Structure formats: structure tokens, C-alpha cells
Amino acid sequence: MPRKVLFIYNDPNAPEAQLGETFTELGFDVDTFEVVAPHQAADPAVEVSFPDPTRYDVIVPLGSRWAVYDDRLPWVQTEIDTVRRAVDAGVGVLGVCFGGQLVAAALGGSVTRSDSPEVGWHHVHSSDHDLVPEGWWFQWHFDRFTPPPDAVEIARTDRASQAFVKGRAMGLQFHPELDHGLLELWIADDYHGTRDVERLGLSHDDLRAHTTTHVDDAARRLRRLVRGFLDNVADAKPAPVAR
């Protein structure tokens, strides 16, 4: 029976992109769940009933423009409870950026505003290359997590912790899923909204150029990351690929 992965869309502009392709290549059936619909983005304080995580082999909470500690959002605590339930049931959990912060909060870590935000491609140092291959990974975050007690931190930059493992959960601060299409979605959102890139003294054209330089190598490392997560953390080995 094919294994199943659930991608949780915490933001209408933060889909799974290359992560979905990778799980599909590894024999997983992919489901998605939308937390905040596009028409709700201006007022995201919605009540949400999350799917039963025990129906899946892996759940992947994705990124968000909002903060884990935003008390206006009732669904954040509900999602934290969902993540905790998944971990307690032995479901593999891979949290990405906001999703990684949710995992940290669910397992006893913390999330705070960062005094050194990271946007763009940053070199991530790793102590476990089977889980997080060292190299350039894309970032877009203004908050950062402290890994939970008894978690093993496996990657970081000089500004923030970047990855940890606890039980069958792994939290990431960076965006391994990024591709050109996703970058353009975020640039359009930034251009018409917060202008985070400009405030940091960066440019959209530089982000595009650096993505052209790094994205293919990052995609190869993403496949190693997912395989490492499945084999060594989630214990949900992919189905054999037909040849």
C-alpha cells in the first residue's frame, strides 16, 4: 500500500513545491490541507479543524507569513496540538520554517523574533549530512526557534538554529522546497505588501540571480534530505521505485 503524506498549507502562498515532487518520486500519495484560504489572508483569525494526523505516515507543516506566537490566530494552538498528537502516535513530522517553529513549540522549544532575520540564500552548516546536507539553502524568516529539550540540533547558521530532530520529528528553519515559481510568488507578495526585501537592503533581482545559481544543487540535496528523514527519523521508508 502506498504511503501517504499530508502537506499543511499554513499560508495560501506557501505550497509544498519541490517537496511534493520529491515525496511523489519516492512513492507517496500526497494530500494537502489549506489552513487559511486566499480570501481569508487579510483576516486569518479563523477556526480550523485539522485532519486526523494518524491517517498519514508523514505530515509536513509548511511556511507562513504569520508568527507562531500570534495570539490572534486560534488555529496555531490547534495545529500545535495536531503536531503533538502526530508525534505521540509515531507519525513522521517534517516542519518547514513556520512549520519547523510549530514543531519546536509542540515539543517544548520556543519561538521568538529574530534580531538577525535571514532572507535569501545562506550557507547552512550541518553536523549530520545524511539528514541535512551542508550547503546553500533558501531562507525567508524573521522569527527563529530554540530546539526543544533533548532534541539534537543538526544544522545552523551564525544567526539561527536551522534543524533539529526529536523522536520522529524534524524541524527546519530554511526552505528546501523553494523553486523559481515559488520565489516569484513570494516576490510578488513582497512587492505588493511588506517590502521585506527592500527593508533589508536586498533586491528581488539579486534573489532571482542567486536562486539561478543555487537552486539545482539545492534540489539534489533536498532529495537526500527527504530520504534521510524517511530512513532515519520518520521510519517511513519509501516504496520501491519501478524501473
Secondary structure, DSSP 8 states (H G I E B T S, - for coil): --EEEEEEESSTT---THHHHHHHHTTEEEEEEESS-GGGTTS---------GGG-SEEEE---SS-TT-TT-HHHHHHHHHHHHHHHTT-EEEEETHHHHHHHHHTT-EEEEEEEEEEEEEEEEES-TTTS--EEEEEEEEEEEE--TT-EEEEE-SSSEEEEEETTEEEESSBTT--HHHHHHHHHHHHHTT-HHHHTT--HHHHHHHHHHHHHHHHHHHHHHHHHHIIIII---------
